[in-house]
Amino acid sequence: MSKVYFSCWQDELIDNRGKPKEEWVESKFNFPANYNINLNSKAFIGWDGFALFEEDVDVARLATEYAKQYQIYSEACGRCAPGRWGGRILYDLFDKIARGEGEKSDIEHLKEVSKTMMETSKCEIGRTVPKPLLYILKYFEDEINDLVENKKQSKDYDKDVNYIAKVTAPCMDACPAHVDIPAYIEGVRDLRFDDSLQATRKTMPLAHTCGRVCPHPCEDACRRANIDEPISIMELKRIGADFEDEHSLFWLHPKKQKPLNGKKVAIIGAGPAGLTGAYYLALDGVACDVYEELPVLGGEVAVGVPEYRMPVNKYNKDIEAVNSLNGVRFITNKRVTADDMRRFEKEYDAILVATGTRISKKVRAKNERDEIKGYWPAIKFLDEINLYVKYRIGKPVDLTGKTVVCVGGGFTSMDVVRCAVRANAKKVIMLYRRDEATIIRNTTYEEYHEAVEEGVEFIFYSAVEEIITDENDNLKKLKVNRFELIPNPDGGRPKLQKIEGADFEIECDYLIPAVSQSADLSLLPEEWNIELTSWGTIKTDGKTYMSSKEGVFAAGDCEYGPMTIVNAVGQAKRAASVISRYVQTKELSLTDEEIMEDHLKNLKVYNKNEKITGWLPGLPRVVSEKLNVQERKDNNKEVNLGFTQEEAISEAERCMRCYYIAMVAV
């Protein structure tokens, strides 16, 4: 929360003019009042109003600079006359007023053009930019009139005030990798699939992968949902990548790679975080050696995510895109040790640890032991399945006639049960402590319902109390507790409570714990004393991703704990950006773009209660074709066939192109 001098953000009117600072009312919004630890902000202006943090802000100059930012954008866009020419008029007239040459008629003209833009612009940026400018004309009418009537220049017109702007969108803000989603959707709509892919790869190198297995948090923040249904954002992402692949257009990088600058980084782990770090470091001219313990590249996506969800030939295209850059070198079958890390500290300019979390946690049941025959941790199970299915390494897993019980409630457990179906298990059961709605939130609606269609039995509000074996330590059955939700009398989250006398037993051949994973950090030298989180992961500041050890960075699951591919990519993209500057200067810094990303995340870009007008409602979300159950349950064919070109264009046309401009004066 921020103390403000004045705010009209989202119709919250706070006016502290004429009051001593100690009496200023606090806003309920998390404005960027402190731009960074060394610099305070003077004002913030954006799509839904503005806020002033100091008394002496030049609102005329603030309006001029905001209009200027939009004019730059609209000149590059040029898709509609109200947006393009309106942007020019807004800037010219506010600048005229701010330099002391304005007329009364200019104010009326500004109001007229603003209202026209809000009603007729083709996309949200043209509709929203005029809003805070009209607020300035309304709430600071006396100041604006004073400049016009007395032909005086605004107080900061010739002063060196820094105005920092960022173009965002609700979906972009919700995406951990901050992918320019409207841009890649626009590329699909315009049949410019090359533009679509390059827009994705600006911040997301794994376009094939995240176009197939992303949990798409962006869709939860899609403004289209305020009208009818969210855009199918994830599935539109794969269009550009598949086009590149099918037309052999390798490689559509987002920019030309810089020449190698002599700096070199060691990256530990070739999963999504490691691949992302290598990609963006190499684009910036920093060479990378990527060390991978597995015999194949790709980390958990390669050996954990099943072929029917993420075909390995598609993932390998993402990996090849990384490998196509000068200075990237992969070393497989190499388990990095503490001695290696000591050597890396001397040989490299920085180290990025991206080892993931590949140790399956236990379900904490009585008699739970790794030695039990039939006790099969999820990571080992998926490794064995996928190394054979994807790479023909090892031998096939055959579960014919077997009953498999998996304990979990996330993507890993869902992969386990659906792989067990494809390995011909007689019966597959998932035990989960919570309910159906929660498992859908943890994964996706599609993933859960496809598992149900394939015959997986879900038993909710349940947990294993005891693992029962025979005299030869073979798994025989499980004792399972039943739970119920008890309302919290204080109004908090309901509590799970065991139902006495409701225990039951399940006879089974395999128990596969998939409740979570932990990180193996034995590679970190003890004398480095790297600080860890309470979860046993590497602690960083969550912004630069450097650990407590100078020059050692961490990204992905080993930093945050088990999470999604897109989270790992987002962290590694930021880490690579910081490392690229660090190896040159030995200083940690964020770009203005990154600082603004963090501020907007705190402010929250998406407003689920917003009433949206001016768009045609009731346009149904396009649903791609899926293999039916009989076609998919006994093989590893890709289940989601994706959109046809016509379907992709139809879905892309539903996008409202919800770009916004935010700006801070410092």
N, C-alpha and C positions, 0 to 999 in steps of 0.2 A: 504494500500500500504506500501511497505517496502523498505528502503534503503539497498542495498546489496553490498557486496564486489565483489561477482561473482554470476551469475545465468545463467543456461542454461535450465530453466524450460519451458516445452512446446515450445522449440525452440526459446525462448526469450533469446538472448545472451547479457548479460551485463557483461563487464569486466572492473572493476575499479582498477585493479592491477596497482600499481605505482602512483595512484592519491591520493591526500589528502582527508580525509574523508568528508570534507565539499563539495567536488566536486563529490561525488559518485552519480551515476544515480539511480533513484528510479525505482523499479520493479512495474509492473501493478498488480502483484499478492499479495494476502493477506497471506504472509508467516507468520509462527509462530515465528517471530523475538523475541518476548517477550513470553517466555514459560508460565509464570504467573507473577503476579504483583511484585514478589520478585526475579525473576530469568530470565535472558536473555538467548536466545538460541545462540549457536555458528554456527550451520548449520542445514539445513533441506535437507533430501534426500528421494526420492520416485520414483514412477513408471515412471515419466516423466522427470527426471533430478534431479538437486540439486541446492541449493542456500547456499552461505556462507555469514554470517553476520559479521564475524570478519576476520582480515587479517591472523591470525596465526593458522587457522584451519589445523589440520593434516589430509590431504585428504586420505592418505594411510590407516590410522587407521579408518577413516570414512567409506571407502570402505570395509575394513575388517569387521567392526561391522555390516554393512548392509548385507554383504554376510553371516555373521554368523546368523543373524535373519532369512534369507531365508533358510539356511541349517537346522535350527531347525524346521522350517515349513515343508520343503520338506522331512525330515526324518520321520515326523509324517504322511505325506500324502503318499508318495511312489507309486503314481499311474502311473508314467511314468519314464523311465530311464533318459531322458534328464533332467527332473526336479530334480530327486533324486540325481543322481550321479553328475550332473552339479553343483548342490548346494554345494556338498562336495568339488569339484574341485575349484570353485570360492573362497570359504572360505580358503581352504588350501593354494592356491597360493597367495592370497592377504596377508594372515597372514605371509607367508614365506617372501614376499617382505618387509612388514612392520617391521619384526623383524631383517632385515638386512641380510637375507640369499638368496635373490632372484637372479635369472639369467635372462639374456635377453630372453632366450627361454620361461621363465615363462610368460612374457608379451605377447608373440605371442600365447602361449597356452591359456591364458585368453581370448584373442580376439576370437580365434577359438571356444572355448567352449561357449562363450557368444552368438556368432552368431548362433551356432547350437541350443542352448536353445531357442533363440528367434524365430527360424523357426520351431522347432519340439516339443516343450513342449505342453502338452495336454490342459493346461489352462493358463489364463492370468498372473498369478503370476510368472510362469516360463518364460513367454515371456517378461515380463516387468522388472524383477529384473536386468537383465544384462544391461539395457539401461543406467542408471546413472553410472554404473561401467565403461562402455565403454567411457562415457563422461569424467570421471576422467582420464582414460588412455590417452584420446585425448587432453583435455585442460590443464592438469597438467602433461604433458609428461616429462618435465624437472625435476620436483620434483620426479617422479617415477623413472626415469633413474638415478638420483643422488643416490637414495637409493640402486639401483641394482649395479651400477658401483663402488660405494665406500663402498659397504657392510656395510651401516650404518643403524641403527635402526631409525624408524620414531620418530619424536620429542615427540609424546604423547603416544608412545606404552606402556610404563609402568606407565603412569599417570592415576590418578583417574578421568576420564571423564565419565559422565553419558550419556548413549545412551538409549533413550526411543522410543520403536517401537510400532506400531499399525497396525494390519491387518484390512483392510477395503474393501469396494467394492462400486461402484456407487449406487447400490440399497440400501445397508446398510446405506450409508451416507444420502440418501434421506428419509429413514424411520425414523420418529420421535422417535421410540422406538429402533432404531439401531439393528433390528433383524438380525441374521446371516442368511440371505436369501439364499445364495448359499448352505449353509450346509443343510437347511431343504429341498431344492429342490433336492440336492444330495441324501438325505435319501429316497425321493420318487422314484427317478430314480433307486436306488439300492434295492428297496422293503424293506428298513429298516425304516418303518414308525415310529417305536419307536425312532430311532435316529432323525428322522425329527421333531417329536414333542418336544423332549428334546432340540434340537437346537433352536426351536421357544421359548420355555419357559425360556430360559436363560434371555431374556429381555422382553418377552411378555406372560403373564399368560393366556390371553384371546384368545386362539388359535381358538376355535370354533367361537367366535364372530368376530374377525378380519379376519377370513377366509371367512366371509360372508358379512360384512358391512363396510369394510375398503375402503376409497376412493383411496387406493393404489398409493400414490405419488411415491413409489418405481418404478412403471412401467413407470413413466415419465423420470426416470433416468436409464432405462435399456439399456445397450449398444447393446443389440440385435436389438433395434429400429434403430440403425445406419446401420443395414444390411437389415432387413425386418420389423418385428413387435416385440414389447416387449413381454417378457415372461408373461404368465398369473400367476403372482406371488401370488396374493391374493388367488385365488382358489386353488393353490397348498398347501397353508398353512393349509387349513381345512382337508387335507387328513390324516395327522398324528393324529389330534384330533378325527376325526370320527373313525379312526382305534382303538384308545384307548377306545372309547365309545362302539363301536360294539363288541369288544373282551374283554370287562370288565378288562382292564389292569390298573385299577386305583391304584396308580397315578404315571405317569411318570414325576417326578420332575427333574429339571436340575441338582440338586445336593442333597446330603444328608442334611437334616435340622440340624442345629447346636442345641445343648442343650439350653434351655431357660436360659438367663443370668441374670434374675431378673429385667431387664429394661422393661418399659411398655409405650406404646404410645396410645393416644386417636386419633381415626380417625373419622372425621365427614363427613359422606356420604359413602354409599356402592355402588356407581356407579363405572365405570371403573377405575377412579383415586384411589378411596378408596380401591377397591379390589386389585389393583396392589400394592399400598403401603403396605397393610396388608400382601400380599404374600411374597414380598421380605424382609420385616422386619422380618417376622416369620421365613423364611429360614435362616436368620442371627441370630436367637435366641432371637429376641425381641418380647415380647407379645403385642398383639393389641386388644383393644376394639373398634369395629366399630359401630358407632351410625347411624341409618337410620330413617328418618322421615316417609317414606312410610311403608305400611304393608308388602312389599315384598323387597327382596334384588335385587340389580342390577342397581338402579338409572334410568337414562333416557333411557338406553338401554332396561330395563325391561318394562317400561311403555310408552316409546316414540317410540322405533323402532318396527314397526309392526311384527306380527307373520310370515307373508309371506316372510319377509326378514331375520328375526332372530328368528327361532323357540325357544320358551322359554325353552324347554327341553334341547336344545343344550347349551344355555347360562347358564342354571343351572348347567351343567357339569363343566363349567369354574368356577362358584362360589363354587361348591363342591370341586374342586381342591384346592382352597384357604382355604376353611373350613376344609380340611383334615389335615392341619398343626397344630401342637401343639401351643397353645397360642393365636389362633385367636378366638375371641368371637364376635358374631353379636347381636346387640340389635335393633330390629325393632320397629316401631310405636313410636319413640322417637325423638321429635323435640328438638334439643339442643338450650338452651337459653343462654343469657349472664351470668346468675347466674351459669349455668352448666359450662361454660367456666372458670369462676373464680375458681370453684371447681376443674376442670380438671388441671388447672395450678399447683395446690398443689398436686394432686394425681398422676399425670403422669409425666414422664421424658421429654415428648415432645408432641405437638399436631400437627396433620396434618389436615388442613381444605380442604375438597374435596367435597364441597356441590353442585358443578355444577352451572348452570344458569337456573332456572326454573320459571322465571317471563317473560311472553311474552311481548315484547315491542309493543307499539301502532304504527299504520300506519300514525299517525299525520294528520288525516282527520277532517274536520269540523263535529261537533256533535258526535265525537267519545267518547263513554261512556260505561263503563262496564255494566251499568244497562239496556242497550238496549236488548230487547228480540230478540235473533238471533245473538248477538255479542258473539263469542265463541273463546277466546284465544287458540292458538294452543296447548300449554302444557296441558291445562285443557281438550281440545278435545281428545288429544291422550291418556291422563290418563284414561278417561272414556272408550274409545274404548278398550284399551289394558288391563286394569284391568279386564274387563269382558272376552275378548277373551282369554287371557292367564291364568287368575286365577279364573274366574267366580266370581269376586268381583263386586258388583253393578248390573247394568242391561244393556242389549245390546242396542247399539245405532242404531236406525232405521231411515234412512233418505229417506224412500220411498216417491217419489213425490216431493222431495225438490231440490231446486237449491242452490248449495254451491259455494261461491267465496272465494278463498284463496289468500292472498297477500304475496308474498315471492319470493324465488329463490334459496333456499338451501335444504339440506336434510330434515329439519323439514317440510317445505312446501310440499315437494314431498311426505313425509309420510302422511301428511294431505289429500292431494287430492286422493292418492291411497286408503287410508282407507275409504274416503267418497264414492268412487266407490264401495267398498266392503260392505258398509252400505246401498247400493241400492239407492243412490242419483239419481234423475232424470237427473241432469246436474251438472257437476263439472268444474269450471273455475279457472285457476290460472292467476293472474295479476302480471306482472314483469316489472320493470323499464328498464331492459337491454334486451339483445338479446338472441337468442337460444344458440349461442356459449358460452356465459357467464354462462348460467344456467347449461350447460354441464360441464364446468370447475368447477363450484361450487359443483356439485354433481358427477355424472358419466354419460357417454354416455348410458350405459345400463339402468340406472334408469330413465332417461328422456324418452328414446324411449319406454320403457315398459309402462310408464304412458300414452304416446300418443296412444299406441296400445289399452290401456284400455278405451280410450274415453275421457281423460282429454283434455279440450280445453285450450291452452296457448295463452294469449294475451300479446304480448311483447310491450315494450316502453309505458307502461301505469301505472297509479297510481290513487288511490282513492282520489278525492278531498273532497267529502262530503257524509256522511251517512244520508239517508233520512228515516224517520220513520212515522208511522201513529199516530193518536191521543192517542193510547194506548201504545205507545213506542215500537211497533213491527217494526222490520226491514222490509222495503218495497223495497228499491232500492238504488243503488249507483251511484253517479255522478263520472265519470271516465275521467281523462285527458289523452290526447295522447301526446307523445313526439317524438322528432327526434334528431339524433346525428348531432351536428354542428362541423366541423373540427376546431381544435385549430390553429389559425394563427401562433402561436409560435412553432408549432410542437408537443405539448404535447397531453395529452389524450383528445379525442373529448368530448364536453360538451353536456349534455342533455338539450334540450330547448323545452318548451311547444309549441304545435302547436295550435295557436289561431283558435277557431271555430271548432275544431275537437273533442270536448267533446262528450261523449255519456253516456247513462244510462244502467244499468243492473238491472233487477228485480231479487231479490234473497230472500232466506229464512234465510241464514246464511252467515255471514262474519267471516272468520277465519284469524286473523293476524298472520303471521309466518315470520315476517321480521327479527327478532333476539330475543335474550333473555338477561335478566340481572340477576345479582346475588342478592340474599337476604342475606345480611350480618348483619342482626339485631342481630345475635348471638355474634357479637364481642363487648365486653364491651367498652363503650365510653372512659373510663379512660386509656385504653390500647393505644389509639391514633394510631391505625394501619394505616399506609399510604396506600392510594388507588390510583389506576391509574385514568386517565381522563375518562375511560370507567366504573368506579365504581366497579372495581375488585381489589383483594388484590395485592399490589405491592410487588414483590420480585426482586432479582437480576437476575432472569432468569437462574441461574446456580446452586445455592444451594437450591433455593426455600424457603429460610427462609424470613419471613416478617420482618417489622421494629420492631416487638415485639420479644424479645429473646425467643427462644424455640417454636415459633408458625410458622409452615410452611404451604404453600398452593400449591396445584397442581390441574391441570385440568381447567375446564371452569371458576371456581371462581377466578382463578389467571390470566388467559389469555383472558377470554371471550369465547363465544360459538365457539367450534372447533370440531375436529373429535375425535373419540374414541382413535385412535392410538396416537394422540397428548397428550391426557390425560394420557394414559399409559406411554408414554415416559417421561413426566414430573414426574409422580408419581414414576417411577422406579428410576430416578435420586434422587428425594427427599428422597426415602426410603434408598438409599445408603448413602446419607449425614446424615440422621437422625440416622442410625445404628451406625455411628462413633460418632455423636454428643452426644448421650445419654451416651456414655462411657467417653468422654473426655471434653464435653462442648465446643468443638472447631469445626468450620466449615472447611471442607476440601473436595477436589475432588481427586479421584484416577487419576493416569496417563492416564488410559483408557478414563476417562471422559474428562480430559483436552485435550487429542488428538482428541476426537470426536468433541469438539468445534472448535479446530483449523482447522480440515479438512472440517468442514462445511463452515467455512469462506473461505478456499482456493478453495473449490468446487471440488469434486471428478469426477463428470460426465462432459465430454466434448462432447456436442451434435454435434460439427463439426468434431469430430475425424473420420478419414477414417480407417475402420477396414478391415483387410485382413486375410486370412488364415482360414476362416470359410465358411462353405457351406451356401450360401444365398438362399432365396426363400422358406424357410421352413415355411409353414403356421401356424399361431397361432391356437391352438386347442380351440374350442368353446364348452363349456359344454351345455347340454340339458336344456332347459327351458320349463316350462309348457306353452302351448299356451294360448291365450287370453281367449278362451271360458272355458278352464279348470280352470282358476285362478281368474277371475274377480269378481266372486260372492262368494269367500271363502278365507280362510287364509292359504291354503296350501303353503308350501315353493315353491317359483317360480323357484329358481336356483337349479337344481337337482345335480349339481356338476359333477366331472369327473368320468368316469369308471376307473378301474385300468389301462387298456390299454391306455386310453386317458391321464391319469396322467403321465404315464411313457413317452409317446410320447412327451408331453409338457415339462417335466423335462429334456429330452434329448436335447432340444433346448438351455438350459442354457450354457453359455460359461464360467461359474465359474470365474467371473471377480474379483478375489481377487487381492488386491494390498498391498504392504508393504510401510508404511511411517515411517520415523525415524527422531528424533530430537536429536542433541547433545547439552547438557547443561553443 
